[in-house]
Amino acid sequence: MARIDAGRVTRVVRLANERVEEFESLLPDVEHAALAGVNPPLEAALAKVLAPRFGDRLLHIEPALGVGLVNLCRAPERVGLDRLLACRAALERTEDATVVADFGTAATFNLVTPPGVFRGGLIAPGLALGARALLHRADVADDAGARAMVAAAERAFGRLD
């Protein structure tokens, strides 16, 4: 979630599925909202929370609307809206070539350059997914260091079943 004041991104918040009820309390003085996502169930839950407050002032951003970036990827339709919006926000803040890293379910690293060009990036397993794989697949899963890493990831991201 990004907060935009006077056309500038002023705050970015990542909201986990189980915290959707807390969303509205993060922005007590907001008059308009835009909703975009790559997780349809979470997007629907957020729309349900926001619709009573914002009504027709809730804008649903769809990939077809674009985000003001030229996408130079070979398969631009496969680039998630979340990655493009994060790059747009970063470029607005830095006004310079920027590598945007996002650590969620996946870890993404993307390059955006002025005047608004998404150059591409890569996607890797996120920290929680990597910890889960280590716990379930690696010989070191019984090692105290591996258990400590999994415990730290669970504190940050939730239970890794």
Solvent accessible surface area in square Angstrom, and as a share of the most:
residue,aa,sasa,rsa
1,M,58,0.26
2,A,50,0.39
3,R,52,0.19
4,I,103,0.52
5,D,61,0.31
6,A,110,0.85
7,G,53,0.51
8,R,107,0.39
9,V,12,0.07
10,T,65,0.38
11,R,102,0.37
12,V,98,0.56
13,V,21,0.12
14,R,140,0.51
15,L,17,0.09
16,A,40,0.31
17,N,90,0.46
18,E,128,0.57
19,R,87,0.32
20,V,13,0.07
21,E,129,0.58
22,E,78,0.35
23,F,13,0.05
24,E,57,0.25
25,S,85,0.55
26,L,35,0.17
27,L,18,0.09
28,P,104,0.65
29,D,95,0.49
30,V,26,0.15
31,E,121,0.54
32,H,118,0.53
33,A,21,0.16
34,A,59,0.45
35,L,9,0.05
36,A,32,0.25
37,G,30,0.29
38,V,86,0.49
39,N,55,0.28
40,P,99,0.62
41,P,100,0.63
42,L,33,0.17
43,E,36,0.16
44,A,64,0.50
45,A,35,0.27
46,L,18,0.09
47,A,21,0.16
48,K,164,0.69
49,V,40,0.23
50,L,4,0.02
51,A,46,0.35
52,P,114,0.71
53,R,70,0.26
54,F,7,0.03
55,G,45,0.43
56,D,144,0.74
57,R,99,0.36
58,L,19,0.09
59,L,101,0.50
60,H,80,0.36
61,I,33,0.17
62,E,89,0.40
63,P,95,0.60
64,A,105,0.81
65,L,116,0.58
66,G,42,0.41
67,V,16,0.09
68,G,62,0.60
69,L,25,0.13
70,V,90,0.52
71,N,36,0.18
72,L,96,0.48
73,C,33,0.20
74,R,247,0.90
75,A,34,0.26
76,P,59,0.37
77,E,140,0.63
78,R,197,0.72
79,V,18,0.10
80,G,21,0.21
81,L,8,0.04
82,D,61,0.32
83,R,27,0.10
84,L,25,0.12
85,L,53,0.26
86,A,36,0.28
87,C,0,0.00
88,R,87,0.32
89,A,14,0.11
90,A,19,0.15
91,L,17,0.09
92,E,40,0.18
93,R,129,0.47
94,T,68,0.39
95,E,125,0.56
96,D,88,0.46
97,A,57,0.44
98,T,24,0.14
99,V,102,0.59
100,V,18,0.10
101,A,52,0.40
102,D,43,0.22
103,F,92,0.38
104,G,12,0.11
105,T,121,0.70
106,A,35,0.27
107,A,5,0.04
108,T,13,0.08
109,F,68,0.28
110,N,4,0.02
111,L,66,0.33
112,V,0,0.00
113,T,19,0.11
114,P,63,0.39
115,P,134,0.85
116,G,7,0.07
117,V,18,0.10
118,F,0,0.00
119,R,119,0.44
120,G,10,0.10
121,G,47,0.46
122,L,105,0.52
123,I,103,0.53
124,A,35,0.27
125,P,90,0.56
126,G,2,0.02
127,L,102,0.51
128,A,15,0.11
129,L,77,0.38
130,G,31,0.30
131,A,1,0.01
132,R,81,0.30
133,A,49,0.38
134,L,45,0.22
135,L,53,0.26
136,H,110,0.49
137,R,210,0.77
138,A,37,0.28
139,D,147,0.76
140,V,78,0.45
141,A,16,0.13
142,D,120,0.62
143,D,75,0.39
144,A,65,0.51
145,G,45,0.43
146,A,7,0.06
147,R,125,0.46
148,A,63,0.49
149,M,90,0.40
150,V,10,0.06
151,A,40,0.31
152,A,46,0.35
153,A,10,0.08
154,E,48,0.21
155,R,188,0.69
156,A,74,0.57
157,F,86,0.36
158,G,32,0.30
159,R,180,0.66
160,L,6,0.03
161,D,115,0.60
